[in-house]
Amino acid sequence: MIETSCSALLLFGATGDLSRRMLLPSLYALHEDGLIRPDLRIVGTARSEHDDAEFREFARAALAEFLPEDRRDEEKLASFLDRLEYQTLDASNVDGFGALAEKLGDTSCGLSIFLSTAPFLFEPTIEGLKRAGLAHANVRIGLEKPLGNDLASSTRINDAVAAAFAEEQIFRIDHYLGKETVQNLMALRFANMMFEPLWNAGGIDHVQITVSETVGLEGRKGFYDDTGALRDMVQNHMLQLLALTAMEPPANLDATSIRDEKVKVLRALRPVKAEEMVRGQYRTGAVKGASVSGYQEDLGEASDTETFVAIKAHVDNWRWTGVPFYLRTGKRLAERRSEIVVEFKQVPHNVFAERGGRIRANRLVIRLQPEEYVRLQVMAKEPGLDRGGIVLREVNLDLSLTTAFAKARRRIAYERLLLDLIEGEQTLFVRRDEVEAQWKWVDAIRKVWSDTAMEAKPYAAGSWGPNAGIALTERDGRSWND
């Protein structure tokens, strides 16, 4: 295991969309802030035919498009581009990795690999790295999702990776874990005494996790139709958010302790019944005032792939028994939003009732995007002289990360993840047993869909999904945080 930061970073898929939008801007930010060692080489590889100079121009164009103008420093940009090198590689040809190894040279002092590739290329890529001598003990490998499309295929990929790398060398990426607000969830829970006594079935009525998008397929037709909302969002991002919300306090903040507690939550998830879930697919509608077509029109063919999922989940352990976790995700919904809502139980007795005071349960809203904030919704008396009554109103106690940390730049999640990959810090990466527990739960849901022939219910683009998704909470006397 490498004890120091790596001297080279190898990026697979270096000319792809993820690299343009996220990886290259993130690496430039780390360079700009002096967070990576001055001699770190960044070597890109992909099937595209480029030399070093052409890849640097590709990177320059990507940064010009995706980097804010106030961050463009020509001197720092030039020194960043000097780090970049390139090697053309067809990852399906295991014999071609020799040229890549020659380009990298001596990697005995440490190599980090960021592997973003189609699932069918994982196994030949790992085999190619082994043959070329790029799978030794001083290598760390970051694996971008999707890691398979079910437990069986995920196991095959993980077995192939495990045949070349030890678990402590493997960094499975879920970019949601790199978001500041997600990391702040642990600080909120474990650095503030006020929440822990209530953070259980005695104090919390239910939890909602919403990841909604206004976009449709956005160039991902083939991938998305083979995947659907359940496997694209629930299996990874949403279950990780659930695990962080529900986990027990770890003994300390090392990677093993935190991931041990998360996997306990994932293994405690109760199998979901048919009446506890909803599949949906968007039809024509309007998003932000503009007419948009339905999923099948966007796809260009008939399909029953779900673009919306709502699930009522339960964590069967002492802390959470009886507390439902409502999960909801979808495309072409009313607004873009990622958030966790923790609704506390009602006060046992409303002393304001006789004087007209109506009380709503307190809610803790943890917003990940598009804004980043933590908001505690509490009841307060509305100012004024109201004869014979007290007017109560819900008000917000806000922690806006933008306001509270005004001098701190809002970072891309991949900045943290790439830095941790280079430095060898695994806390924000997903362990194999977590991935397997997630797939086991999701595969059981898909089996229920298959056994009951559950169809995707239509919903208008620009809405909050099919009526059945709203009814999932309403029939329990609860409401989504809309």
N, C-alpha and C positions, 0 to 999 in steps of 0.2 A: 504494500500500500504506500502511495506517495505521501510524504510528510510535508511537502512544500507545494507551492503553486506550480502549475505546469509551465513549460517553456514554449509550448506550441498548442494551438487550438485548430482542430480540423473540422471544417463545416461541410457536411454532406448536404446536397441540395442548395448549394451556395448561390445559384442564379434563380431560385424560385421565389414565389410571392412572399413566403414567410421571411426569407432572408432580406428581401427588399424592404418590407414594411416594419419588421421587428428586430431581426438579428443584427443587421449592419448598423441601424441607428442605436441599438442598445450597446453594441461594442464600441461605437464612437463615443457614447456617453461615458463608458467606463474609462476609455482612453483620455477623454477630456478632463475627467475628474482625478486622474492619476491613480485609479484603483487597480490597474493591471500593470504588471512589471514592464519596464521599458523595452526589454528584449523579447517580449512575447510575440511569436510569429502567428499570423492568422492565415491559414491555408484553406482556400475554398476548393471544392470539387463538385462536379456535376457532369452530365453528358454533353453539355454545350461546349463547342470548340472555342477556347479562349487561351490567351497567354496572360502573364502577370499584368501587363499594361492594360489589356482590354478589360480584365476583371476590375482593375482599379477605376477605370472609367465607368464601368457598370455600377460600382459602389458609389462613385461621385454623383451619378445621376439619381441613385436611390436616396442618398442623403439630401440632395437638393429638393427632392419631392416630399420626403417624409420628416425632415428635420425642421423645426421652427426657425424662422429667419434669425431671431435673436441668439440662436445657438451656433450659428455658422461662423466659425473662426478659421480664416484661411490658413493660418500657420498651423493650428492644431489639426485641421483637416488634412493638410499635406503630410504631416508626420503620421497621422493615422493611416492614410493610404499607403505610406511606405511600408507598413506592417504586412500588407496584403500580398498574397501569392495565390497561384491557381494551378490546378492540375486537372486536365480532362480525364473523366473516368466513366465507363459504363459499369455500374454496380452489379449488373447481372452477369458480368464476365469476371469470374474469380481470378483469372489469369492476368487481368489488367492491373491488379493492385500492386504489382512489383514496381511499376513506374511511380505510383503514389508514394510508396515507401522510400524510393530513391529521392523523390522531391523533398520529403520530410527530413531525410538524413537521420542522424543519431537522435533517437527519442528516449534514450535511457534515463534522461533527467526529467522526464514527465511529458505526457501527451494527453490532452483532453479531446474527445471526439463528440461532436453534436450530430446525431444521426436522425435526420428528418427524411423519411422515405416511405414509399408505399409498402403495406404489410408484406406483399409477396417478395420484396427485395431484402427483407431483414436477414433471412437465412443465408443467401449468397453473399451478402455484404459482410456478415460476421465470418463466414468461411474465408472470404477474400482477405479480411484483416488478419486472420490466423495464419494463412499461408504466407502473407507478406511480412510476418513478424511484428505486426502492429496490435497484438493482443497480449502483450507481456504485463508483468505485475505493476509497471509504472504508467499504466494507461487507465484513464477514466472514460466511461462512455455514457453520454446522455441520450436517452431514447425518447423521441417525440411521438405522441399518439398519432394514429390509432395503433395500439398493441393488440392486433387481432380484432375479430368481430364477434367472438363468443369465448367461453372459457377454454374450449378445446384448442382453438387457433391461438389464443393468447398463451396457453401452456406450451405450444410448439415453439412460439417465438422466444418465450422466456427460457425454455430448455436450450435452444440454440445459443442464446446469449450466455447462459450459465455454463455452457461447455467451453467458452472462451474466457469468461470474466467471472471473478468472485462477486458475490452480492455487494460487498463494500466498494466495488469498482463501478457499480451500475447505478445510474441516476435517471429514474423514470420521471418524465416531465409532465406536470399538470400546471399550465401557466397560471391558473387561478391562484395557486399557492404562492405565486410571486407578487400578488397584489398587496399593496400596503394595508388595505382595510382588512384583508383576510388575516394577515399577520397581527394586525391590531386586535383581532378578536381574542387572541390568546392573552394579549396585554390587558384587555378589558376584563376578561374573566379571572385571570390569575394574579393581577396586580391591584385589584380593587376588592376589598372585603365586602362591600355593600351588596354585590351580586351573588356571591357563592351561597349564602343561606337560602336564597330563593331559586337557585338554578337547579330545579328538580321538579318532580311531580307535585310536590306540596305547594310550590309557588307559581308554576307556569301552567297555563291552560293549553297552549299549543304553540307550534313553531311553523312558520311558513318560509319556504325558500323559493324564490322566483328568479329565473333567468329568461328574460324575454327579449326578442329581437324584432325590429321593424322590417328588416331586410328579408328577401326571399332566398333563392338559390345562389345568387351572386357568383356564377361561374363554377359552382361545385356540383353540377348536375349528377354526374356518374357516381361520385363518392356519396353524396347525400342520399340518393335514392337507394343505394345499397345499405345505408347505415340507419337513417331515420333519427328522430329527436331523442329516443330512448338511449341509443348507443352513442350518439354524438355528444350529448350533454349530461344525461342523468348518470350514466355509468362511471363517469370520471369527475367532472367539475362539481356536480350537485351532491354526489355522495361524499366527496371530500369536504364540502361545506357542512354537510350534515354531521360528519364524523368530528370535525373541529368544534362544532356547536355542542355536541352531546358527550364528548370525551370526558373522562375523569381527569383531575389534575395530575400531570406527570410528576414523577419524582424530581426531575430537573429538566432543563431544556435541551438535552442532547437528543440526537436523531433517534436513537433506539427507544428512549423513554416515550417520546411523543408518538412515534409510529406504533409502539406497543399499545398505547391507549386508543389510538384511532382504529386499529384492527379489531379491538374488542367490541367497539360500537358496530362496525360493519358485520361482524359475525353474529351480533345480537339482533339484526334486522329480521323482523317477522316476515314470512312469505306473504305476498300481497294477494288478496282475493280479487275476483273479477269486478265486483261491485265497488272496489276501492281504487279503481284506476279508469282513466279516460284516454282514448286515442282520438286525435283530430287531424284534419288536413284543411289548409286554407283554400278558400275559393276567391273569386273576384271580389274586390272591395276597394276601399280608399285608405291610404296611409298618408298622414300629414297633408290631407287635402288633395292628393293626387290619386287617380284611378290606377289600380294595379291588377294584373291578371292572377288567375288561380294557379295552384301548384302544378296541376297537370298540363295547363297551357305553358307554364314556364319550362316544364320538363319536356314537353313535346310528345307525350304519350300517356296512356292510362297507367295509373299506379295507385296502390293502396298504402304507400309509405306514409307513416305519421310525421307531421310537421309540428304536432302539439302533443304533449303528454302531461297529465295531472295524476298524481299518486298520493294516496293517504298511507303513509308509512308509520311503523311502530318499532321502537327500540325496546326489546323485552329484557330489561334489567331493572334493578331496584330503583335507580335514579329516575327512569323515564316511563315506567309502566303506567299506562292510561293516558299518556300525552301523545297526541297525533302530530306527526311531522308531515305537513302538506307540501309536496313538491310540484312545481309547475314550470314548464319551459315550452317555448314555441317560436316559430317564425311568423312574420307578418302580423305581429300583435300590436296593440294600441301604442306602446312606447317601448323604447330600449331601456331595460332596467335589470340590474342584478342586485338582489338584496336578500338579507335574512331578517325576518320579523319574529321577535319573541314576544308573545302576548301573555302577560301575567294574569293570574286569576283575579276575579272581581273582589272588591272588599266584601267581607262577610255580612256587613249590615250598612245600609245607606242612611246615615243620620241626617242627610239633607233632603230626604224624600218628601217629608211633610211640608217643606218650604219650597218645593218645586225643583230641587237640585237633581239633575240626572248625571249619573257617573258612567264613564266608559273605562274599561280596563286599560291599565298602563301597557304601553307597547315600547319595546326597544327595537329600533329600526337601524340595521347596519347596512348601509348602501355601499356597494362596490363600484357601480358604474351606472350612468355616466359621471355623476358626482361621487365624491367619496366623503361619507360622513357617518357619524354615530348620533342618533337622535332618540332621546327618551321622551315619550309622550306622557305627560302627567296632567292631572286635573287641577285647576286653579279657579278662584272666584273672579268673575269679570268685574272690573271696577264700575262703580255706580251706585245710586240710591234707588234700589228696586223695592217698592212698598210690598211688604209681606212675603218676599221671596229672595232666594239667592240664585243667581245665574252662574252656573259653572261652565267653564269652557276648557277644552283640551288645548294645552300649550306645549311647545317643544323646548326641551333643554338640549341644545345643540353642541356637538363637537364636530365642526367642519375642519377636515384635515387641511383644506385649502386656506382657511382663515387662521386656524391655530398654529399652523406651521407655514406661514406666508412666505418665508424666505427659502423654504425647501422646495426644490423642483419636483413636480410630479413625475415619477419615473415609470418607464415601461416595465411590466412585470418580468420580462426576459432579462433585464439588467441584473436583477437580483439572482435569477436562476443561472445565468451564464457565469456570473462572478462566483457563485457557490460551486458550480461545476469545476471551474478553474482552480478554486481553492480547496475543493474536496469536502465541502460541507453538505451533508445529505438530509438535513432536517426538513427542507421544503420539497423533497422528492418522495416518490411513492415506492414503498417496498413491495416485493413480489406477493407476499401474503395479502396485502391490501388489494392489489389488483385482482387476485383470484377470488377474494371475498366479494368484491364488487361485481365481477362477472357472474358468480354463482347466483347472486340475488337477481341480477338483470336477466339472466337466462331463464330463471323460473318465471319471471313476468312474461317473457316472450312465449314460454310454453303455455301459459294461461291464455294468451292471445290466440295461439294456434288451436288449442283444445276447444275454445269457445267460439272460434271464428269471429273474433271481435274486429269489427270494421272501424275505420277511421271516420269519425263524425265530422261533417262539414262545418266550417265556421267562416264568417266573412273576414277578409283581410282588413286589418285596422281595428278589430274587436279584441276582446280578451279571451278568445277561444270559444269552443262550443259551449252551449248552455249546460251540458253535463259537467263540464269542468267547474263552472260556477256552483252548480248544485252539490258538488263533492264536499264543499265546506258548508253551504247553506243548510243542507239537511242535518248537519250537526249543530245548527244554531250559531255558526261562525261565518265570517266573511273574509274574502281576500283583501289585502291592503291596497285597494285601488282608489 
